[in-house]
Amino acid sequence: MTTILITGANRGLGLGMAKHAAARGYTVIGTARNPGSAEGLNAIASRVEKLDTSDHGSIDALAQTLGDIPIDILVNNAGIFPHECDDINDFDTEAFERVMRVNTLGPILTTRALMGNIARSVRKLNISITSNLGSITDAAKGEMGFVGYRASKAALNMANATIAHQLKDRGITSVVIHPGWVQTDMGGPQAPLMPDESTGSILDTIEKITAKDNGRFLDYKGDTLPW
Ligand SMILES: NC(=O)c1ccc[n+]([C@@H]2O[C@H](COP(=O)([O-])OP(=O)(O)OC[C@H]3O[C@@H](n4cnc5c(N)ncnc54)[C@H](OP(=O)(O)O)[C@@H]3O)[C@@H](O)[C@H]2O)c1
């Protein structure tokens, strides 16, 4: 049976992916900062584990708890979008450090902590949820705003492109996926996509990924995005 571990699975896209994965018969391990209050996740996941991806000790503790179990698909999903570092004219340094810690360093350290578990599995997939806002090509066309968030996702994309080569000898395939602009707490009510549609398509795309896709930047439908 396929085991999927999703970070930040208590709400938003993480919970949506967990629901689709459970409905498809996967063994779902969902993480949350507060597992006790993650009612929706507790109702569908095989296991709910505590994880704060901004805390190195928390990541190490999760790896200890999981031990040697194989993880077919790791989804680094947990993320934040603090608007206090959107604009260099009014820029909060602490918010920038926070977004880099959660959106970039968190996935790197979680992958590092669990890469042995992924290597021990059948599917061997290391997936990170990124954003099209991390595309330097798009930003260079003159799209405005979001300095901190864009930098954190561009850095995540670069980390993945590099890690993809560092882990391929262990049979691990590493891919970043943009979920679309989705109506979650982060995406807001104006977003054109509903979480159920985005997360179902993300799972469809993940199911089609092979070793040939290693290092790619895809959207939820499986189309390639510009770096
Ligand atoms: N929604 C969109 O339109 C959109 C577009 C592009 C990319 N994305 C990306 O998709 C991912 C999910 O976004 P979303 O829309 O579902 O956001 P969301 O509704 O705000 O949910 C964010 C999730 O991340 C968790 N999280 C935040 N900081 C964490 C930390 N330090 N440690 C562990 N978990 C943490 C939250 O847990 P708590 O409940 O404890 O805060 C929550 O489960 C993010 O990486 C985001 O950047 C979203």
The ligand as a Tripos MOL2 file, in Angstrom:
@<TRIPOS>MOLECULE
LIG
   48    52     1     0     0
SMALL
NO_CHARGES

@<TRIPOS>ATOM
      1 N1         -3.6520   28.6870   -1.8070 N.am      1 LIG1
      2 C1         -2.9950   29.0790   -2.8820 C.2       1 LIG1
      3 O1         -3.5510   29.7640   -3.7670 O.2       1 LIG1
      4 C2         -1.5570   28.6680   -3.0820 C.ar      1 LIG1
      5 C3         -0.9380   29.0160   -4.2920 C.ar      1 LIG1
      6 C4          0.3740   28.6310   -4.5170 C.ar      1 LIG1
      7 C5          1.0470   27.9030   -3.5540 C.ar      1 LIG1
      8 N2          0.4400   27.5800   -2.3770 N.ar      1 LIG1
      9 C6          1.2050   26.7900   -1.4050 C.3       1 LIG1
     10 O2          0.4500   25.6660   -1.0190 O.3       1 LIG1
     11 C7          0.8040   25.2720    0.3150 C.3       1 LIG1
     12 C8         -0.4570   25.1560    1.1590 C.3       1 LIG1
     13 O3         -1.0970   26.4290    1.1590 O.3       1 LIG1
     14 P1         -2.6140   26.6380    1.6440 P.3       1 LIG1
     15 O4         -3.2490   27.5160    0.6450 O.co2     1 LIG1
     16 O5         -3.2250   25.3440    2.0080 O.co2     1 LIG1
     17 O6         -2.3300   27.5150    2.9670 O.3       1 LIG1
     18 P2         -3.1380   27.5930    4.3350 P.3       1 LIG1
     19 O7         -4.5650   27.3310    4.1060 O.co2     1 LIG1
     20 O8         -2.7130   28.8750    4.9550 O.co2     1 LIG1
     21 O9         -2.5350   26.3470    5.1880 O.3       1 LIG1
     22 C9         -1.1810   26.3630    5.5150 C.3       1 LIG1
     23 C10        -0.8230   25.0900    6.2430 C.3       1 LIG1
     24 O10         0.5780   25.1430    6.5560 O.3       1 LIG1
     25 C11         0.7200   24.9300    7.9570 C.3       1 LIG1
     26 N3          1.8890   25.6010    8.5070 N.ar      1 LIG1
     27 C12         2.1980   26.9230    8.5010 C.ar      1 LIG1
     28 N4          3.3500   27.1270    9.1500 N.ar      1 LIG1
     29 C13         3.7820   25.9180    9.5890 C.ar      1 LIG1
     30 C14         4.9070   25.4720   10.3160 C.ar      1 LIG1
     31 N5          5.8430   26.3170   10.7730 N.pl3     1 LIG1
     32 N6          5.0230   24.1500   10.5830 N.ar      1 LIG1
     33 C15         4.0870   23.2820   10.1520 C.ar      1 LIG1
     34 N7          2.9860   23.6380    9.4680 N.ar      1 LIG1
     35 C16         2.8470   24.9450    9.1830 C.ar      1 LIG1
     36 C17        -0.5660   25.4610    8.5710 C.3       1 LIG1
     37 O11        -0.7050   24.9510    9.8940 O.3       1 LIG1
     38 P3         -1.4490   25.8190   11.0620 P.3       1 LIG1
     39 O12        -2.9130   25.5450   10.8950 O.co2     1 LIG1
     40 O13        -0.8690   25.2760   12.3150 O.co2     1 LIG1
     41 O14        -1.1110   27.2590   10.8190 O.co2     1 LIG1
     42 C18        -1.5690   24.9190    7.5680 C.3       1 LIG1
     43 O15        -1.8150   23.5540    7.7990 O.3       1 LIG1
     44 C19         1.7890   26.3310    0.8150 C.3       1 LIG1
     45 O16         3.1080   25.8710    0.6490 O.3       1 LIG1
     46 C20         1.5250   27.5010   -0.1100 C.3       1 LIG1
     47 O17         2.6450   28.3660   -0.2270 O.3       1 LIG1
     48 C21        -0.8520   27.9480   -2.1200 C.ar      1 LIG1
@<TRIPOS>BOND
     1     1     2 1
     2     2     3 2
     3     2     4 1
     4     4     5 ar
     5     4    48 ar
     6     5     6 ar
     7     6     7 ar
     8     7     8 ar
     9     8     9 1
    10     8    48 ar
    11     9    10 1
    12     9    46 1
    13    10    11 1
    14    11    12 1
    15    11    44 1
    16    12    13 1
    17    13    14 1
    18    14    15 2
    19    14    16 1
    20    14    17 1
    21    17    18 1
    22    18    19 2
    23    18    20 1
    24    18    21 1
    25    21    22 1
    26    22    23 1
    27    23    24 1
    28    23    42 1
    29    24    25 1
    30    25    26 1
    31    25    36 1
    32    26    27 ar
    33    26    35 ar
    34    27    28 ar
    35    28    29 ar
    36    29    30 ar
    37    29    35 ar
    38    30    31 1
    39    30    32 ar
    40    32    33 ar
    41    33    34 ar
    42    34    35 ar
    43    36    37 1
    44    36    42 1
    45    37    38 1
    46    38    39 2
    47    38    40 1
    48    38    41 1
    49    42    43 1
    50    44    45 1
    51    44    46 1
    52    46    47 1
@<TRIPOS>SUBSTRUCTURE
     1 LIG1         1 GROUP 0 **** ****
